[in-house]
Amino acid sequence: MMIKKQLSLLACLSAFSCAAFGANIFYVSPKGVDASATGAKDNPFGTLKAAYEAAKKSGESAEIILADGEYFHPDTGVEMDGYPNASASLKIRAEGKNATLIGGIRIGAENLVEVTNKALLKRISADAEGKLYGIDLKKFGVKKVVPVTKIPLHGDAPMATEAFYSGGELTLARYPNGNASIKIGEVPDGGWKTAEPEKNKPGQAKIGGIMRYSDMRHERWAGAKGYLLVGIFNPGWLYGSVEVDKIDPADKTVHIKTLLPWGITTAKKKLDVNAYHAVNLFEEIDADGEYFIDRENLLFYVMLKCPPAAGAYFDFSLLDKPLFDLKNIDGLSVSGLKFTACCSTAIRGKKCDRVVVEDCEFFNLGRNAVAIDAAPVDNRSKEELARTNNVVRRCRVFDTGDGGVRLHGGNFSKLLPSHNRIENCEFFNNCRWNKSYAAQANVTGVGGFISHCYFHDQTHQSVGYGGSEHTIEFNRFERCCRDFHDMGIIYSGRSPQSAGNVIRGNFFTESEEKTHSMMCGVYVDDGSGDVLIEKNIFCRTGTKVGPFAAIYIHAGKRNVSKENVFIDCQASARQLPWSDERWNDYWKNKNPHAVKYANSEIFLAKYPHLKNIQDGSLPRFNDMVSCWYFRTPLPDRGYWNLTGGQYELKPRVPVGDVEYWSMQEVDKYFGNNWIVRTILNFKPGITDVAKK
């Protein structure tokens, strides 16, 4: 009898629990009406914002389920502050496969009107590839758009309003078309250097610079407003954007208004990447898919070869804030959603814990997909520190303007880990606006992980990291970092006090697009050290220009290249050492604050070799341990300890000219080698696909 009573009691408690949990499930549908909604499945909210407010008001754990459809946020995103929290979690998920959050509006392509205004048509090229169409955005409720201004390199400032077409790729009107550019020629005035003011001449005018042009196309822009020149104006690793003061046809010069950090290069022998193109010009709408927005009069123009198909549409990004703006959040799960057409970052978080973003798609965004700064970890127990923190997994991130995913966390001075993770994600084309330092994945602080991701088709760095004890492992990199000079696919630098970073089990291939530029697979820059680079495969990665190679160490020490495989690389590993004087000067004048970290009790207890790291008289060597080479030279520059044997990688069958080194090709020729087999068994790239 007692057993029956206990079972009956458990059944009642179970029913009560389910009922309580059911009461905290809130449904959202594009067909819902917030004013009369209860959040029930048959009476859903119409907006995620209303559902979130209801969940927050409950003060308990909750789940929000979004039906398929489009959810438009042209003016405001969803702001979350203080909920969920440590005692009440929140899950936001898609019910199906197509719940899409749009940071703007959608206009059907049937609303296009062919432009017949002769004055407008006279301004564009007579041999344009199609017909010019227009839409008056004011008729669809648009009151303002985000202007085109100098591209912000850092921070959360939004990018300009853009248009996206369901029928194909659109390009903001530019010259030259495609990926072509204009080489920087004679530079009568290199402009004021904001990063090195001591190098400016006495009495030098504070102007951006003066460039002489030979392409007469510039003269078509003499009366234009609001356009930019964008490109690589001086250092080969930095993309820039400048506003033009005037174009002078008399002496064939462009007068730049915007001041650049290092001015415009005046060197007679310029880098091949020193070039630019013009963007946001009505006069340059001449190729299929080019568009222009008259931001003052709110008019949209687009050039199309073929009339739009039935059902085609345009999305216009209008939201200048994140779609999800998170503050002081703990215990949020976001799954199965699509984020698109936002001028800012899709999910931005500050002081956040246990935020999990999974099985989502991010595309056509102005800035990043996800950028989260973790909450402070200083007062946490060992158990709390050991748990996984903020996570982005099984997501696709593509066609973004300023990078992919950024996670920051931990405490650098105390070496407390964040356990932030980016895993099993695909990244490509993540630098539409800002083409440099827009890493596809970036971890900073302490103890971040980037694992089993697939990175491809990126102009600059794919992975950036800063701080200590990060692990970048089992990823695949294809066609990355091919358009700049002095950069690497995985990059970190100017932090010799950092330690314990690991780059392991990755597969790199085909990064030699511009063989005249200094590019590499792994770049440890400006004195940084104590990086373990082990069991990676580099195929046709890096160049031998200057001191570069597949692995390049700039001045640092105690970097270890262990059991790596180099196939058809111009150079395997190289180093450019600094003189003792430059090393001492760096610590004294360039990075003096770093000494307090490197020589602190906490750092020395874990990394005793950092003691007196600032002393230039101490040895600075790097290790090359048991590496394998096929049609690739051994390290030939810098200070290396070659230990454990350096081995020729012998194929099981003869190798001719391999057009593209895929993992399958590597397996075909070298799969019988134990280290190659070991690395391929790591399965670099995505291993856990998104749930459907």
Rosetta blueprint (number, residue, H / E / L):
1 M L
2 M H
3 I H
4 K H
5 K H
6 Q H
7 L H
8 S H
9 L H
10 L H
11 A H
12 C H
13 L H
14 S H
15 A H
16 F H
17 S H
18 C H
19 A H
20 A H
21 F H
22 G H
23 A H
24 N L
25 I E
26 F E
27 Y E
28 V E
29 S L
30 P L
31 K L
32 G L
33 V L
34 D H
35 A H
36 S H
37 A L
38 T L
39 G L
40 A E
41 K L
42 D L
43 N E
44 P L
45 F E
46 G L
47 T L
48 L H
49 K H
50 A H
51 A H
52 Y H
53 E H
54 A H
55 A H
56 K H
57 K H
58 S H
59 G L
60 E L
61 S L
62 A E
63 E E
64 I E
65 I E
66 L E
67 A L
68 D L
69 G E
70 E E
71 Y E
72 F E
73 H L
74 P L
75 D L
76 T L
77 G L
78 V E
79 E E
80 M E
81 D E
82 G L
83 Y L
84 P L
85 N E
86 A L
87 S L
88 A E
89 S L
90 L E
91 K E
92 I E
93 R E
94 A E
95 E L
96 G L
97 K L
98 N L
99 A E
100 T E
101 L E
102 I E
103 G L
104 G E
105 I E
106 R E
107 I E
108 G E
109 A H
110 E H
111 N H
112 L L
113 V E
114 E E
115 V L
116 T L
117 N L
118 K H
119 A H
120 L H
121 L H
122 K H
123 R H
124 I L
125 S L
126 A L
127 D L
128 A L
129 E L
130 G L
131 K E
132 L E
133 Y E
134 G E
135 I E
136 D E
137 L H
138 K H
139 K H
140 F H
141 G L
142 V L
143 K L
144 K L
145 V L
146 V L
147 P L
148 V L
149 T L
150 K L
151 I L
152 P L
153 L L
154 H L
155 G L
156 D L
157 A L
158 P L
159 M L
160 A L
161 T L
162 E L
163 A E
164 F E
165 Y E
166 S L
167 G L
168 G E
169 E L
170 L L
171 T E
172 L E
173 A L
174 R E
175 Y E
176 P L
177 N L
178 G L
179 N L
180 A L
181 S L
182 I E
183 K E
184 I L
185 G L
186 E L
187 V L
188 P L
189 D E
190 G L
191 G L
192 W L
193 K E
194 T L
195 A L
196 E L
197 P H
198 E H
199 K H
200 N L
201 K L
202 P L
203 G L
204 Q L
205 A L
206 K L
207 I L
208 G L
209 G E
210 I E
211 M E
212 R E
213 Y L
214 S L
215 D L
216 M H
217 R H
218 H H
219 E H
220 R H
221 W H
222 A L
223 G L
224 A L
225 K L
226 G L
227 Y L
228 L E
229 L E
230 V E
231 G E
232 I L
233 F L
234 N L
235 P L
236 G L
237 W L
238 L L
239 Y L
240 G E
241 S E
242 V E
243 E E
244 V E
245 D E
246 K E
247 I E
248 D E
249 P L
250 A L
251 D L
252 K L
253 T E
254 V E
255 H E
256 I E
257 K L
258 T L
259 L L
260 L E
261 P L
262 W L
263 G L
264 I L
265 T L
266 T L
267 A L
268 K L
269 K L
270 K L
271 L L
272 D L
273 V L
274 N L
275 A E
276 Y E
277 H E
278 A E
279 V E
280 N L
281 L L
282 F H
283 E H
284 E H
285 I L
286 D L
287 A L
288 D L
289 G L
290 E E
291 Y E
292 F E
293 I E
294 D E
295 R L
296 E L
297 N L
298 L L
299 L E
300 F E
301 Y E
302 V E
303 M E
304 L E
305 K L
306 C L
307 P L
308 P L
309 A L
310 A L
311 G L
312 A L
313 Y E
314 F E
315 D E
316 F E
317 S E
318 L L
319 L L
320 D L
321 K L
322 P L
323 L L
324 F E
325 D E
326 L E
327 K E
328 N L
329 I L
330 D E
331 G E
332 L E
333 S E
334 V E
335 S E
336 G L
337 L L
338 K E
339 F E
340 T E
341 A E
342 C E
343 C L
344 S L
345 T L
346 A L
347 I E
348 R E
349 G E
350 K E
351 K E
352 C E
353 D E
354 R E
355 V E
356 V E
357 V E
358 E E
359 D L
360 C L
361 E E
362 F E
363 F E
364 N E
365 L E
366 G L
367 R L
368 N L
369 A L
370 V E
371 A E
372 I E
373 D E
374 A E
375 A L
376 P L
377 V L
378 D L
379 N L
380 R L
381 S L
382 K H
383 E H
384 E H
385 L H
386 A H
387 R L
388 T L
389 N L
390 N L
391 V E
392 V E
393 R E
394 R L
395 C L
396 R E
397 V E
398 F E
399 D E
400 T E
401 G L
402 D L
403 G L
404 G L
405 V E
406 R E
407 L E
408 H E
409 G E
410 G L
411 N E
412 F L
413 S L
414 K L
415 L L
416 L E
417 P L
418 S L
419 H L
420 N L
421 R E
422 I E
423 E E
424 N L
425 C L
426 E E
427 F E
428 F E
429 N L
430 N L
431 C L
432 R L
433 W L
434 N L
435 K L
436 S L
437 Y L
438 A L
439 A L
440 Q L
441 A E
442 N E
443 V E
444 T E
445 G E
446 V E
447 G L
448 G L
449 F E
450 I E
451 S E
452 H L
453 C L
454 Y E
455 F E
456 H E
457 D E
458 Q E
459 T L
460 H L
461 Q L
462 S L
463 V E
464 G E
465 Y E
466 G E
467 G E
468 S E
469 E L
470 H L
471 T E
472 I E
473 E E
474 F L
475 N L
476 R E
477 F E
478 E E
479 R E
480 C E
481 C L
482 R L
483 D L
484 F L
485 H L
486 D L
487 M E
488 G E
489 I E
490 I E
491 Y E
492 S E
493 G E
494 R L
495 S L
496 P L
497 Q L
498 S L
499 A L
500 G L
501 N E
502 V E
503 I E
504 R E
505 G L
506 N L
507 F E
508 F E
509 T E
510 E L
511 S L
512 E L
513 E L
514 K L
515 T L
516 H L
517 S L
518 M L
519 M E
520 C E
521 G E
522 V E
523 Y E
524 V E
525 D E
526 D L
527 G L
528 S L
529 G L
530 D L
531 V E
532 L E
533 I E
534 E E
535 K L
536 N L
537 I E
538 F E
539 C E
540 R L
541 T L
542 G L
543 T L
544 K L
545 V L
546 G L
547 P L
548 F L
549 A L
550 A L
551 I E
552 Y E
553 I E
554 H E
555 A L
556 G L
557 K L
558 R L
559 N L
560 V E
561 S E
562 K E
563 E L
564 N L
565 V E
566 F E
567 I E
568 D L
569 C L
570 Q L
571 A L
572 S L
573 A E
574 R E
575 Q E
576 L E
577 P L
578 W L
579 S L
580 D H
581 E H
582 R H
583 W H
584 N H
585 D H
586 Y H
587 W H
588 K H
589 N H
590 K H
591 N L
592 P L
593 H L
594 A H
595 V H
596 K H
597 Y H
598 A H
599 N L
600 S L
601 E H
602 I H
603 F H
604 L H
605 A H
606 K H
607 Y L
608 P H
609 H H
610 L H
611 K L
612 N L
613 I L
614 Q L
615 D L
616 G L
617 S L
618 L L
619 P L
620 R L
621 F L
622 N E
623 D E
624 M E
625 V E
626 S L
627 C L
628 W E
629 Y E
630 F E
631 R L
632 T L
633 P L
634 L L
635 P L
636 D L
637 R L
638 G L
639 Y L
640 W E
641 N E
642 L E
643 T E
644 G L
645 G L
646 Q L
647 Y E
648 E E
649 L L
650 K L
651 P L
652 R L
653 V L
654 P L
655 V L
656 G L
657 D L
658 V L
659 E L
660 Y L
661 W L
662 S L
663 M H
664 Q H
665 E H
666 V H
667 D H
668 K H
669 Y H
670 F H
671 G L
672 N L
673 N L
674 W H
675 I H
676 V H
677 R H
678 T H
679 I H
680 L H
681 N H
682 F L
683 K L
684 P L
685 G L
686 I L
687 T L
688 D L
689 V L
690 A L
691 K L
692 K L
